[in-house]
Amino acid sequence: MALRLCLLAALLAAATAAPVITSSNNAHFRTLRPDLAAGERLDASPCDYCQNMVTTLESFVTDPQTQAAAAEYLDAVVCTALPADWGQMCRTEVPVLVAAAAQEVAESLQPGDVCGAFGVCPGGGGGALQGPLDCPMCKLVVVAFVTRLQDPESRAEIEKDMRAACDNLETNAKARCLQDVASLFSALDNLLHDVDPEGVCQVAEFCSKDGVAAAPVPAALRTLRSAVVALATGAPAAAANSDSCQSCKTIVSEAAAILSDPKTQAEVLDYAKEGCAMFQDFKDQCEAYVTLYGPLVLNMAISYLQPDSLCSTMGYCKAVDAPHMLS
């Protein structure tokens, strides 16, 4: 199990740099829309169309050809980049992981529930739609990030990037930023020891909070999460004007503007402190971490949200001669 988790973390870290699968770079990619008979018009209600769309998506996900194409794609962009031993294990595990993920997604795609949750069909709960892989994928991201920070070489690289980000701040704030970065990395081992993937993902609303009263999520965080999902799922590539580069830049610019709002920053920090209640054994320490490092994290996030470099890194725009903001 531990070996598979390590492989999943490696897959995730490498796949984040891979381009989005589209019809232009993968022959097996198909447009997800209900098939229409010759001469048939699409005049169904939004609810009917949504349910047809979900049914088509389920068929697409469970199609062996789709799964084979996904496995082939991951093999090409991920497994080949790994050392020989890991690469061979990656090729063995990828089809299994793809099939398991497809099965989980298919089981969750109940047309009535999905379209109701989106508000297209009656009977929706109006709450956030949480996919079956949200929780495990969130925990996987946390584990991968912690693992990377435990590697001395990766840690040095990240610290260098964070110090570089401090240079984007005003003179008065720059010195404090550099001091905070130094303090953060001097206490990093203790911080990483306290990280609980389950708790982190519960606070971020990727995992359910069994038996714990959840604080309302700030609207800004919901908007930011939607922006992240849009970028990760290739929404810019499906923009109406087909300008994926500009669409990506718009999403990133809007996200940066939201995070730059002092009111939003206060709401996010307050929400993070409320989430510390879930860590009963070190609630006070958690709140102290949020107070000390929260502003730094927000400033770091804003510094990374550079439309040109970020959208180039994600493959939506052509490479530009700019500093590499994401590693």
Backbone bond lengths (Angstrom), bond angles and torsions (degrees), N, CA, C in turn:
res aa  C-N    CA-C-N  psi(-1)  N-CA   C-N-CA  omega(-1)  CA-C   N-CA-C  phi
1 M - - - 1.465 - - 1.528 110.97 -
2 A 1.360 115.72 -44.55 1.463 119.18 179.80 1.520 110.89 -62.14
3 L 1.349 115.68 -38.94 1.461 120.07 179.96 1.519 110.59 -64.44
4 R 1.345 115.79 -41.47 1.467 118.95 179.30 1.517 110.76 -66.16
5 L 1.340 117.22 -37.60 1.454 120.65 178.87 1.517 110.90 -63.41
6 C 1.347 115.67 -41.15 1.468 119.23 177.14 1.521 110.77 -61.90
7 L 1.335 116.21 -40.67 1.458 120.18 179.24 1.519 110.45 -64.55
8 L 1.339 116.92 -41.65 1.458 120.96 178.33 1.522 110.18 -60.41
9 A 1.336 116.19 -42.87 1.457 119.69 179.02 1.524 110.79 -62.15
10 A 1.330 116.24 -41.90 1.467 120.16 178.48 1.518 111.15 -64.75
11 L 1.330 116.28 -41.90 1.463 120.66 177.76 1.516 110.59 -59.59
12 L 1.325 115.85 -45.11 1.457 120.45 -177.98 1.519 110.82 -63.74
13 A 1.334 116.31 -47.63 1.458 120.18 -177.48 1.520 111.69 -61.44
14 A 1.325 117.09 -39.99 1.467 120.13 -178.89 1.515 111.94 -77.73
15 A 1.320 116.98 -35.87 1.462 120.17 -175.43 1.515 112.37 -71.99
16 T 1.355 117.86 -22.48 1.453 119.37 -179.82 1.517 111.67 -63.64
17 A 1.325 116.96 -22.13 1.463 120.31 179.30 1.518 112.19 -91.89
18 A 1.330 117.42 -4.06 1.457 120.84 -177.42 1.524 110.42 -79.16
19 P 1.325 118.60 147.93 1.464 121.09 177.40 1.513 111.43 -68.59
20 V 1.333 115.59 156.25 1.458 120.53 178.14 1.521 109.98 -68.61
21 I 1.349 117.08 138.11 1.462 120.59 178.80 1.527 108.82 -73.56
22 T 1.307 117.15 122.86 1.458 122.08 176.40 1.516 108.65 -135.46
23 S 1.330 115.29 174.91 1.459 119.63 179.94 1.522 111.63 -65.31
24 S 1.322 116.69 -19.55 1.460 119.22 -178.35 1.520 113.15 -80.48
25 N 1.340 117.09 -22.06 1.461 118.10 -178.80 1.522 113.76 -122.20
26 N 1.332 117.47 4.49 1.462 119.94 178.10 1.516 108.60 -148.16
27 A 1.322 115.98 115.90 1.462 120.89 -174.20 1.520 112.66 -66.00
28 H 1.337 117.33 -20.44 1.456 119.97 -177.18 1.528 112.79 -88.16
29 F 1.343 116.75 -6.73 1.458 119.42 179.49 1.529 109.24 -69.90
30 R 1.342 116.41 132.36 1.459 120.23 -179.24 1.525 109.53 -125.76
31 T 1.326 116.35 147.18 1.452 120.82 175.87 1.517 109.21 -67.62
32 L 1.330 116.46 130.10 1.458 120.18 -177.72 1.526 109.33 -87.05
33 R 1.288 118.19 90.39 1.459 122.88 176.68 1.517 107.97 -148.37
34 P 1.335 118.48 150.47 1.462 120.15 178.23 1.518 110.63 -61.93
35 D 1.319 117.21 137.87 1.458 120.92 177.05 1.527 109.75 -72.36
36 L 1.324 116.78 134.72 1.458 122.02 -179.58 1.516 109.74 -108.47
37 A 1.324 114.81 138.13 1.460 119.32 176.55 1.522 108.67 -70.17
38 A 1.330 116.60 161.28 1.462 121.66 -178.87 1.525 110.33 -56.13
39 G 1.322 116.97 126.53 1.447 121.22 177.54 1.516 114.15 82.14
40 E 1.338 118.07 -5.78 1.461 120.41 -177.79 1.519 109.64 -78.41
41 R 1.329 115.78 141.27 1.454 121.04 -179.88 1.520 109.50 -102.63
42 L 1.317 115.42 149.04 1.451 120.28 177.69 1.526 108.11 -90.76
43 D 1.363 116.41 81.90 1.455 119.97 -178.25 1.520 110.91 -118.53
44 A 1.332 117.53 21.66 1.454 120.91 178.59 1.528 109.49 -72.79
45 S 1.326 115.89 164.09 1.460 120.54 178.41 1.525 109.42 -68.98
46 P 1.348 117.50 159.48 1.466 119.37 177.62 1.526 112.57 -55.50
47 C 1.334 116.35 -36.60 1.467 119.78 179.55 1.527 110.62 -64.91
48 D 1.342 116.32 -46.68 1.469 120.10 179.66 1.522 110.86 -62.64
49 Y 1.325 115.62 -42.01 1.463 119.20 -179.00 1.527 110.56 -64.42
50 C 1.340 116.26 -42.08 1.463 120.46 179.20 1.522 110.49 -60.97
51 Q 1.336 116.68 -44.12 1.460 119.82 -179.02 1.528 111.09 -66.20
52 N 1.329 116.50 -38.49 1.465 119.74 175.67 1.534 110.48 -63.19
53 M 1.332 114.80 -38.68 1.466 120.41 179.75 1.527 110.66 -62.95
54 V 1.331 116.25 -44.11 1.465 120.85 -179.42 1.524 110.20 -65.23
55 T 1.329 116.18 -41.13 1.469 120.13 178.31 1.522 110.76 -62.37
56 T 1.337 115.78 -42.23 1.461 120.02 177.80 1.524 110.90 -63.86
57 L 1.329 115.96 -40.55 1.462 120.55 178.76 1.525 110.91 -62.46
58 E 1.334 116.44 -40.84 1.464 120.32 178.86 1.530 110.47 -61.80
59 S 1.335 115.41 -42.90 1.467 119.38 178.48 1.522 111.07 -63.88
60 F 1.326 115.18 -39.22 1.462 120.47 179.68 1.532 111.23 -63.50
61 V 1.345 115.84 -44.66 1.463 120.70 -177.44 1.519 111.71 -66.75
62 T 1.343 116.80 -38.59 1.467 120.19 -176.42 1.523 113.01 -85.46
63 D 1.319 117.51 -6.76 1.462 121.27 179.69 1.534 109.70 -65.15
64 P 1.334 118.65 122.35 1.473 120.64 178.95 1.523 112.79 -54.96
65 Q 1.345 116.23 -33.29 1.464 119.54 179.50 1.531 110.45 -64.94
66 T 1.336 116.47 -39.66 1.460 120.50 177.92 1.521 110.75 -63.85
67 Q 1.331 115.83 -45.88 1.461 120.11 -178.98 1.529 111.14 -64.55
68 A 1.322 116.01 -39.07 1.464 119.72 178.65 1.526 110.45 -64.75
69 A 1.349 116.15 -40.23 1.464 120.04 179.35 1.523 110.64 -65.73
70 A 1.348 116.93 -40.57 1.464 120.76 178.93 1.524 110.78 -64.24
71 A 1.341 115.94 -43.17 1.466 120.13 179.22 1.529 110.83 -64.56
72 E 1.337 115.72 -41.03 1.467 120.46 179.16 1.525 110.72 -63.59
73 Y 1.326 115.38 -40.75 1.458 120.38 -179.27 1.531 110.71 -65.33
74 L 1.342 117.21 -45.77 1.459 121.15 178.95 1.526 111.19 -63.45
75 D 1.326 115.88 -37.53 1.465 120.38 177.48 1.525 109.58 -59.74
76 A 1.340 115.51 -44.06 1.464 120.42 -175.51 1.523 112.62 -69.94
77 V 1.350 117.19 -39.46 1.465 119.27 -173.54 1.519 113.48 -97.92
78 V 1.335 117.62 -16.77 1.462 119.88 -176.46 1.526 111.90 -115.75
79 C 1.337 115.87 -59.28 1.470 119.86 -172.81 1.524 112.66 -61.13
80 T 1.323 116.30 -37.96 1.468 119.31 -177.93 1.522 112.24 -68.42
81 A 1.344 116.46 -18.30 1.464 119.93 -179.07 1.527 112.37 -89.09
82 L 1.325 117.25 -6.19 1.458 121.34 -177.84 1.526 110.90 -91.22
83 P 1.342 117.14 159.92 1.471 119.89 173.87 1.520 110.35 -57.52
84 A 1.329 116.70 160.45 1.468 121.82 -171.92 1.520 113.19 -51.64
85 D 1.338 117.46 -51.72 1.464 120.15 -177.17 1.519 111.52 -63.19
86 W 1.335 115.81 -44.56 1.460 119.78 179.06 1.526 110.71 -67.36
87 G 1.321 116.11 -36.53 1.460 119.41 -179.82 1.511 112.00 -61.63
88 Q 1.335 116.67 -42.07 1.460 120.18 179.34 1.524 110.85 -65.99
89 M 1.332 116.92 -42.71 1.456 120.15 178.03 1.526 110.67 -64.94
90 C 1.332 115.83 -37.16 1.460 121.25 178.12 1.522 110.42 -60.17
91 R 1.329 117.14 -45.43 1.466 120.73 -179.27 1.526 111.45 -63.88
92 T 1.325 116.42 -31.18 1.463 120.23 178.69 1.524 111.43 -74.61
93 E 1.333 115.75 -39.27 1.461 120.16 -173.94 1.527 113.51 -83.06
94 V 1.332 117.46 -31.85 1.467 120.31 -173.98 1.528 113.20 -54.80
95 P 1.342 120.49 -49.95 1.469 119.15 179.65 1.528 112.85 -59.73
96 V 1.338 116.27 -35.99 1.466 120.13 178.96 1.523 110.53 -66.25
97 L 1.335 116.21 -45.14 1.461 120.82 -179.56 1.523 111.47 -66.23
98 V 1.320 117.01 -40.64 1.468 120.91 178.70 1.522 110.53 -62.71
99 A 1.336 116.92 -44.71 1.465 120.80 -180.00 1.522 111.13 -63.91
100 A 1.338 116.87 -41.52 1.464 120.48 179.82 1.524 110.88 -65.55
101 A 1.332 116.37 -42.46 1.462 120.22 178.91 1.524 110.89 -64.19
102 A 1.331 116.41 -42.21 1.466 120.77 179.50 1.524 110.73 -62.18
103 Q 1.327 116.76 -39.92 1.458 120.40 179.85 1.526 111.02 -65.21
104 E 1.331 116.84 -42.86 1.465 120.47 179.08 1.521 110.98 -63.11
105 V 1.324 115.76 -44.00 1.467 119.55 -179.82 1.522 110.57 -63.75
106 A 1.335 116.55 -45.48 1.462 120.89 -178.51 1.519 111.26 -60.92
107 E 1.331 117.05 -40.57 1.462 120.52 -179.05 1.525 111.85 -66.54
108 S 1.331 116.84 -26.14 1.467 120.03 -179.04 1.523 112.71 -86.95
109 L 1.324 116.85 -12.78 1.467 120.31 -174.66 1.525 111.27 -85.96
110 Q 1.320 115.72 72.86 1.455 121.70 172.97 1.527 107.36 -92.53
111 P 1.331 118.64 111.78 1.471 120.92 -172.64 1.520 114.46 -48.96
112 G 1.337 116.93 -46.63 1.460 119.52 -178.07 1.513 112.36 -62.48
113 D 1.336 116.77 -44.02 1.464 120.83 -178.37 1.525 111.37 -68.30
114 V 1.333 116.00 -45.24 1.462 119.98 -177.68 1.525 111.07 -63.44
115 C 1.317 116.54 -50.02 1.470 120.05 -177.22 1.523 111.22 -70.53
116 G 1.333 116.66 -29.41 1.456 119.61 174.67 1.515 111.17 -67.42
117 A 1.331 116.40 -40.13 1.464 120.59 179.75 1.520 111.44 -64.54
118 F 1.333 116.81 -32.95 1.461 120.95 178.08 1.527 112.01 -80.91
119 G 1.328 116.97 -5.96 1.451 120.66 179.43 1.511 114.41 80.77
120 V 1.326 117.39 10.03 1.467 120.98 -179.78 1.521 110.71 -81.88
121 C 1.329 116.14 -34.69 1.460 121.82 178.44 1.525 109.03 -113.02
122 P 1.332 117.99 153.51 1.466 120.47 178.85 1.522 110.98 -66.24
123 G 1.334 115.01 155.61 1.457 119.72 175.07 1.506 113.70 95.31
124 G 1.353 118.19 3.73 1.459 120.33 -179.77 1.507 110.96 -73.49
125 G 1.312 115.79 147.33 1.454 120.09 -178.55 1.515 113.13 -78.76
126 G 1.338 116.17 -13.72 1.455 119.11 179.12 1.517 114.10 77.97
127 G 1.331 117.33 -1.42 1.454 120.60 -179.89 1.508 110.97 -86.05
128 A 1.301 114.44 -179.15 1.459 119.25 179.34 1.508 110.03 -74.07
129 L 1.308 116.21 139.67 1.462 121.33 179.12 1.520 108.20 -85.34
130 Q 1.324 115.93 118.08 1.456 120.42 -178.22 1.506 109.45 -109.64
131 G 1.323 116.89 117.97 1.452 121.18 -178.70 1.511 111.49 -72.65
132 P 1.333 117.80 160.94 1.461 121.33 -176.40 1.516 113.66 -67.49
133 L 1.322 117.00 -20.49 1.462 119.60 -178.24 1.521 112.28 -101.16
134 D 1.360 117.46 -2.46 1.454 119.59 -177.55 1.523 111.95 -56.63
135 C 1.342 116.97 -49.68 1.463 121.00 -175.95 1.532 111.69 -65.59
136 P 1.332 119.18 -55.36 1.469 118.09 -179.69 1.522 113.39 -62.45
137 M 1.345 117.62 -35.13 1.460 119.38 179.34 1.526 110.55 -68.53
138 C 1.348 117.00 -38.02 1.463 120.13 177.74 1.522 110.05 -62.42
139 K 1.334 116.40 -46.84 1.466 119.95 -179.88 1.526 110.73 -63.49
140 L 1.322 115.62 -34.84 1.462 119.78 177.78 1.523 110.74 -64.74
141 V 1.339 116.65 -41.09 1.462 120.86 177.94 1.530 110.00 -61.78
142 V 1.334 116.39 -44.59 1.465 120.40 -179.56 1.528 110.53 -61.96
143 V 1.341 116.23 -46.66 1.468 120.49 179.54 1.530 110.47 -61.13
144 A 1.341 116.50 -43.15 1.465 120.41 -179.39 1.527 110.82 -63.63
145 F 1.340 115.94 -40.77 1.459 120.11 -179.31 1.530 110.88 -66.76
146 V 1.339 116.51 -44.18 1.466 120.53 178.63 1.528 110.39 -62.58
147 T 1.341 115.81 -43.35 1.466 120.42 179.47 1.522 110.83 -59.95
148 R 1.330 115.43 -41.02 1.461 119.03 -179.79 1.526 111.25 -66.00
149 L 1.337 116.73 -40.21 1.454 120.06 -179.58 1.528 112.18 -69.65
150 Q 1.326 116.77 -21.18 1.460 119.89 178.19 1.527 111.76 -80.75
151 D 1.325 116.75 -11.49 1.462 121.14 177.63 1.527 108.71 -86.77
152 P 1.341 118.43 120.67 1.471 121.19 -174.97 1.529 113.49 -54.94
153 E 1.327 117.32 -42.62 1.463 120.35 -178.13 1.526 111.22 -65.94
154 S 1.341 116.19 -45.14 1.462 120.05 179.05 1.520 110.63 -65.55
155 R 1.335 115.94 -38.94 1.463 119.76 179.96 1.524 110.53 -62.09
156 A 1.319 116.99 -43.20 1.463 120.80 179.35 1.528 111.02 -63.13
157 E 1.332 115.97 -38.63 1.464 120.21 179.66 1.526 110.92 -65.68
158 I 1.350 116.38 -43.20 1.461 120.44 -179.59 1.528 110.34 -66.88
159 E 1.335 116.73 -41.50 1.466 119.86 178.81 1.528 110.42 -61.33
160 K 1.323 116.36 -39.37 1.466 120.60 178.02 1.526 110.48 -62.03
161 D 1.349 117.00 -43.24 1.462 120.83 179.26 1.524 111.05 -64.71
162 M 1.344 116.54 -39.42 1.459 119.83 -179.54 1.522 111.02 -66.74
163 R 1.324 116.79 -39.42 1.464 119.55 176.95 1.530 110.63 -64.96
164 A 1.331 115.71 -37.48 1.463 119.44 177.94 1.522 110.59 -64.81
165 A 1.343 116.29 -35.96 1.462 120.07 179.05 1.522 111.10 -65.50
166 C 1.327 117.00 -31.21 1.466 120.36 177.98 1.532 111.06 -61.57
167 D 1.320 116.25 -27.78 1.461 120.28 -179.07 1.524 111.95 -65.64
168 N 1.346 116.89 -18.51 1.463 120.36 -179.64 1.529 112.06 -80.70
169 L 1.329 116.69 -8.49 1.459 120.55 -177.23 1.529 110.96 -88.69
170 E 1.337 115.43 167.32 1.456 120.17 176.75 1.531 109.59 -66.36
171 T 1.315 115.34 160.73 1.468 120.69 -173.97 1.521 112.53 -54.05
172 N 1.334 116.79 -46.45 1.461 120.34 -177.58 1.522 111.75 -64.72
173 A 1.324 115.81 -37.03 1.461 119.92 -177.59 1.523 111.77 -80.87
174 K 1.324 116.60 -23.29 1.468 120.08 -175.90 1.529 111.46 -63.09
175 A 1.339 116.61 -45.54 1.466 120.03 -178.73 1.522 110.81 -61.99
176 R 1.335 116.60 -42.28 1.468 120.18 179.11 1.524 110.43 -65.89
177 C 1.327 115.76 -38.70 1.462 120.32 179.62 1.526 110.50 -61.60
178 L 1.338 116.75 -46.68 1.463 120.77 179.82 1.523 111.05 -62.72
179 Q 1.339 115.37 -37.47 1.464 119.62 178.17 1.527 110.70 -66.12
180 D 1.338 115.96 -40.96 1.463 120.33 179.34 1.526 111.08 -65.20
181 V 1.333 116.27 -39.48 1.468 119.73 178.64 1.521 110.02 -62.35
182 A 1.336 116.14 -43.98 1.463 120.02 179.10 1.523 110.82 -61.85
183 S 1.343 116.86 -42.15 1.468 120.68 179.51 1.519 110.89 -65.81
184 L 1.333 115.52 -40.14 1.459 120.02 -178.95 1.524 111.04 -61.29
185 F 1.322 116.66 -46.90 1.464 119.04 -175.90 1.528 112.22 -75.99
186 S 1.333 117.67 -23.68 1.465 119.30 175.58 1.521 110.85 -71.76
187 A 1.342 116.53 -26.70 1.465 120.81 -179.89 1.525 112.03 -103.82
188 L 1.338 116.22 10.77 1.464 119.91 -170.27 1.527 113.07 -62.47
189 D 1.332 117.29 -40.41 1.461 119.38 -177.66 1.526 111.38 -60.39
190 N 1.342 116.08 -42.69 1.465 119.32 178.26 1.518 111.03 -66.92
191 L 1.326 116.53 -38.18 1.461 120.54 179.21 1.523 110.70 -63.11
192 L 1.321 116.60 -46.05 1.461 120.46 -178.24 1.518 111.09 -65.12
193 H 1.330 116.45 -34.24 1.468 120.17 179.23 1.521 110.74 -64.17
194 D 1.352 116.51 -30.48 1.464 120.86 -177.36 1.522 113.28 -85.81
195 V 1.322 117.89 -10.25 1.464 120.34 -175.60 1.530 110.62 -69.34
196 D 1.311 115.71 125.69 1.466 122.21 176.51 1.524 107.60 -115.98
197 P 1.340 119.21 105.33 1.469 120.97 -177.34 1.526 113.38 -51.87
198 E 1.325 116.78 -41.74 1.469 119.97 -179.86 1.521 110.66 -61.10
199 G 1.336 116.47 -46.98 1.458 120.08 -178.80 1.512 112.51 -66.17
200 V 1.333 116.83 -42.38 1.464 120.57 178.94 1.522 110.56 -58.89
201 C 1.328 116.69 -44.44 1.465 120.71 -176.47 1.522 112.08 -75.11
202 Q 1.323 117.33 -23.79 1.459 119.60 173.08 1.521 110.20 -70.41
203 V 1.328 116.62 -43.21 1.460 120.46 177.90 1.523 110.66 -61.47
204 A 1.335 116.44 -37.34 1.467 121.45 -179.52 1.524 112.38 -81.18
205 E 1.343 116.25 0.53 1.472 122.61 177.94 1.521 113.37 67.11
206 F 1.322 117.81 24.78 1.456 120.27 172.35 1.524 110.29 -89.75
207 C 1.328 116.60 -24.38 1.462 122.05 177.50 1.526 108.60 -119.87
208 S 1.329 116.63 151.23 1.456 120.99 -178.57 1.520 110.33 -72.05
209 K 1.328 115.68 151.73 1.462 122.12 -179.81 1.527 108.54 -106.07
210 D 1.299 117.27 83.84 1.460 121.50 -177.83 1.524 110.52 -67.24
211 G 1.326 114.54 120.16 1.458 120.10 174.41 1.509 114.88 74.80
212 V 1.322 118.50 8.96 1.457 121.05 -179.60 1.522 109.34 -121.84
213 A 1.326 115.52 129.73 1.459 119.51 178.66 1.519 109.06 -69.87
214 A 1.311 116.08 123.30 1.461 120.34 -175.50 1.520 111.06 -90.22
215 A 1.323 116.14 135.50 1.454 120.41 174.43 1.520 108.55 -73.82
216 P 1.341 117.37 144.83 1.464 118.93 179.32 1.521 110.83 -62.47
217 V 1.322 115.21 135.78 1.463 119.83 -178.77 1.525 109.54 -77.59
218 P 1.338 118.62 129.97 1.465 120.44 177.39 1.525 111.05 -55.50
219 A 1.330 115.15 141.71 1.466 119.78 -178.67 1.525 111.16 -57.48
220 A 1.332 116.39 -34.71 1.465 119.82 -179.46 1.521 111.48 -62.30
221 L 1.337 116.96 -37.91 1.460 119.93 179.25 1.519 111.11 -67.35
222 R 1.331 116.57 -37.02 1.466 119.39 177.08 1.528 109.96 -63.74
223 T 1.334 116.04 -41.34 1.462 119.95 179.12 1.524 110.60 -64.32
224 L 1.328 116.48 -42.43 1.465 120.44 179.15 1.520 111.26 -64.51
225 R 1.333 116.08 -39.62 1.461 118.91 178.91 1.526 110.07 -63.66
226 S 1.337 116.56 -39.70 1.464 119.90 177.87 1.524 110.60 -62.31
227 A 1.343 116.29 -37.78 1.465 120.27 178.79 1.522 110.79 -64.66
228 V 1.344 116.40 -42.71 1.468 120.49 179.07 1.521 110.57 -62.78
229 V 1.342 115.79 -44.62 1.463 120.15 179.43 1.522 110.40 -62.15
230 A 1.343 116.09 -40.95 1.464 120.09 -179.77 1.527 111.19 -60.82
231 L 1.328 116.66 -43.87 1.466 120.18 179.94 1.519 111.44 -68.47
232 A 1.339 116.32 -40.59 1.466 120.44 -175.97 1.516 112.61 -71.34
233 T 1.340 116.79 -29.48 1.463 119.94 -176.29 1.519 112.93 -97.99
234 G 1.335 117.32 5.20 1.456 119.70 174.34 1.508 114.98 83.89
235 A 1.348 117.81 22.27 1.462 119.88 -179.88 1.528 113.00 -57.67
236 P 1.346 119.51 -40.72 1.474 118.09 178.12 1.519 113.07 -57.78
237 A 1.336 117.41 -33.86 1.464 120.46 -179.29 1.519 111.88 -70.68
238 A 1.343 116.39 -18.46 1.459 120.58 -179.43 1.525 111.74 -104.64
239 A 1.344 117.01 14.11 1.457 120.67 -178.70 1.520 111.03 -61.31
240 A 1.340 114.53 150.77 1.464 119.77 -175.66 1.524 111.94 -60.50
241 N 1.346 116.42 -35.08 1.465 118.85 -178.21 1.525 112.76 -88.50
242 S 1.348 116.04 3.33 1.470 122.49 176.74 1.528 112.75 61.70
243 D 1.330 117.58 12.46 1.460 120.67 177.57 1.525 107.93 -97.40
244 S 1.324 116.00 83.53 1.460 120.15 -174.99 1.525 111.77 -64.48
245 C 1.337 117.05 -33.24 1.460 120.54 -179.30 1.525 110.79 -63.92
246 Q 1.323 116.94 -51.10 1.457 120.58 -178.24 1.518 111.02 -66.83
247 S 1.332 117.22 -36.88 1.464 120.52 178.64 1.523 110.52 -62.85
248 C 1.332 116.19 -42.45 1.461 120.54 177.77 1.527 110.52 -62.24
249 K 1.323 116.88 -45.52 1.464 120.43 -179.33 1.528 111.30 -61.62
250 T 1.330 116.09 -37.12 1.462 119.81 178.96 1.523 110.55 -64.10
251 I 1.340 116.35 -44.99 1.463 121.07 179.90 1.525 110.52 -61.71
252 V 1.330 117.00 -46.16 1.466 121.34 -178.44 1.527 110.71 -65.54
253 S 1.333 117.06 -41.97 1.466 120.91 179.89 1.520 111.10 -63.13
254 E 1.334 116.65 -41.75 1.461 120.47 178.71 1.529 110.77 -65.02
255 A 1.333 116.60 -40.02 1.464 120.29 178.66 1.526 110.74 -63.75
256 A 1.343 116.67 -41.94 1.465 120.61 179.16 1.524 110.83 -64.52
257 A 1.338 116.82 -39.91 1.461 120.80 179.56 1.527 111.10 -63.93
258 I 1.323 116.37 -39.81 1.468 120.67 179.01 1.525 110.43 -63.43
259 L 1.330 116.36 -46.79 1.467 120.29 -177.99 1.529 112.35 -69.27
260 S 1.317 117.46 -23.38 1.463 121.06 -178.09 1.524 112.17 -79.96
261 D 1.316 117.70 -13.04 1.462 122.50 -179.16 1.533 109.28 -72.40
262 P 1.339 118.97 120.25 1.474 121.05 -179.93 1.530 112.87 -55.73
263 K 1.327 117.40 -36.85 1.460 120.53 179.05 1.520 110.42 -63.78
264 T 1.333 115.66 -42.93 1.465 119.84 178.12 1.524 110.59 -62.67
265 Q 1.328 116.98 -43.31 1.460 120.58 -179.81 1.525 111.09 -60.45
266 A 1.333 116.69 -41.32 1.466 120.14 178.83 1.525 110.91 -64.51
267 E 1.341 116.73 -41.50 1.462 120.70 179.31 1.527 111.17 -63.82
268 V 1.331 116.24 -41.95 1.467 120.49 -179.20 1.524 110.66 -64.93
269 L 1.333 117.30 -43.47 1.465 120.44 -179.61 1.527 110.98 -67.07
270 D 1.330 117.17 -40.12 1.471 120.08 177.09 1.521 110.77 -62.99
271 Y 1.324 115.74 -41.42 1.470 119.98 179.26 1.525 110.71 -64.47
272 A 1.334 116.23 -40.46 1.466 119.97 178.84 1.528 110.79 -63.62
273 K 1.337 116.70 -38.81 1.467 119.84 178.93 1.527 110.81 -66.93
274 E 1.325 117.13 -38.57 1.462 119.87 177.11 1.527 110.36 -63.35
275 G 1.324 115.74 -33.96 1.459 119.44 178.14 1.519 112.62 -66.81
276 C 1.333 117.05 -20.48 1.468 120.07 179.07 1.522 111.66 -63.87
277 A 1.330 117.65 -19.77 1.464 120.61 179.40 1.521 111.30 -61.08
278 M 1.330 116.59 -21.13 1.465 120.35 -179.45 1.524 111.31 -75.01
279 F 1.322 117.33 -19.17 1.465 121.21 -179.77 1.525 108.40 -104.24
280 Q 1.323 115.81 75.99 1.456 120.68 -170.99 1.524 112.65 -60.73
281 D 1.324 117.21 -33.38 1.463 120.00 -175.81 1.525 112.95 -71.01
282 F 1.331 116.91 -24.05 1.466 118.37 179.13 1.528 110.52 -143.62
283 K 1.346 115.36 45.10 1.461 121.39 179.84 1.534 111.22 -58.91
284 D 1.340 116.76 -47.47 1.464 119.91 -178.18 1.526 111.15 -63.64
285 Q 1.331 115.80 -40.42 1.461 119.68 179.25 1.522 110.42 -65.36
286 C 1.333 116.44 -38.91 1.460 121.61 178.26 1.523 110.48 -60.68
287 E 1.340 116.67 -46.65 1.463 120.45 -179.77 1.531 110.82 -63.55
288 A 1.333 115.63 -36.47 1.467 119.07 177.98 1.522 110.68 -65.47
289 Y 1.342 116.70 -38.94 1.463 120.63 177.46 1.529 110.41 -62.56
290 V 1.331 116.32 -43.29 1.462 120.50 -178.82 1.524 110.21 -62.73
291 T 1.335 116.18 -44.90 1.463 120.70 -179.73 1.526 111.49 -62.70
292 L 1.336 115.71 -41.85 1.462 120.02 -175.28 1.521 112.82 -78.08
293 Y 1.341 115.42 -44.97 1.463 119.09 -171.34 1.529 113.95 -105.75
294 G 1.331 117.63 -12.10 1.460 120.09 -178.86 1.520 113.49 -56.70
295 P 1.346 118.41 -51.99 1.472 119.43 179.34 1.526 112.46 -58.82
296 L 1.344 116.38 -37.36 1.466 119.72 178.90 1.521 110.67 -63.91
297 V 1.325 116.25 -43.46 1.464 120.19 179.74 1.523 110.51 -62.04
298 L 1.332 116.69 -42.29 1.465 120.28 179.83 1.531 110.49 -63.92
299 N 1.325 116.67 -44.24 1.465 119.57 178.66 1.522 111.64 -64.07
300 M 1.345 115.45 -36.76 1.458 119.32 176.78 1.526 110.37 -63.32
301 A 1.336 116.04 -44.02 1.463 120.04 -179.34 1.522 110.65 -61.27
302 I 1.338 115.96 -43.00 1.465 120.22 179.29 1.528 110.21 -62.93
303 S 1.333 116.48 -40.74 1.466 120.59 -179.74 1.518 111.69 -64.26
304 Y 1.339 116.59 -33.69 1.461 120.34 -179.58 1.527 111.94 -77.12
305 L 1.324 117.38 -22.82 1.465 120.37 -176.33 1.527 110.61 -81.32
306 Q 1.313 116.11 62.70 1.461 123.01 176.04 1.527 107.48 -98.09
307 P 1.336 118.72 111.43 1.475 121.36 -172.71 1.527 114.38 -52.01
308 D 1.339 117.49 -46.92 1.471 119.59 -175.78 1.526 112.06 -62.83
309 S 1.333 116.40 -53.34 1.466 119.55 -174.99 1.521 111.63 -71.61
310 L 1.340 117.47 -40.17 1.464 120.15 -177.56 1.522 111.11 -66.69
311 C 1.332 117.08 -45.11 1.467 119.89 -178.53 1.529 111.40 -69.93
312 S 1.328 116.86 -27.92 1.466 119.48 174.29 1.522 110.05 -70.40
313 T 1.337 116.13 -42.64 1.461 120.85 179.34 1.520 111.12 -60.94
314 M 1.341 117.06 -37.46 1.461 121.09 -178.02 1.524 112.67 -82.59
315 G 1.337 117.08 -4.51 1.452 120.19 175.46 1.513 115.22 88.88
316 Y 1.345 117.78 6.73 1.462 119.84 179.42 1.530 111.83 -83.56
317 C 1.326 116.61 -26.10 1.463 121.16 179.62 1.527 109.07 -123.16
318 K 1.318 115.64 159.80 1.457 120.00 175.76 1.523 108.93 -68.02
319 A 1.320 115.66 150.57 1.461 120.90 -178.10 1.518 109.97 -58.35
320 V 1.331 115.19 140.21 1.460 120.59 178.32 1.516 108.30 -120.59
321 D 1.314 114.98 157.96 1.464 120.13 178.49 1.519 108.45 -83.26
322 A 1.336 114.23 77.46 1.455 120.12 -179.32 1.513 108.43 -138.33
323 P 1.337 117.37 160.34 1.465 119.95 179.55 1.514 110.62 -57.93
324 H 1.304 116.78 143.27 1.472 122.13 179.77 1.521 108.38 -78.09
325 M 1.325 117.11 105.61 1.450 121.04 -172.01 1.513 113.45 -83.69
326 L 1.321 118.05 -23.32 1.463 120.31 -179.15 1.513 109.09 -118.40
327 S 1.271 116.89 134.67 1.451 121.00 177.70 1.492 110.06 -114.07
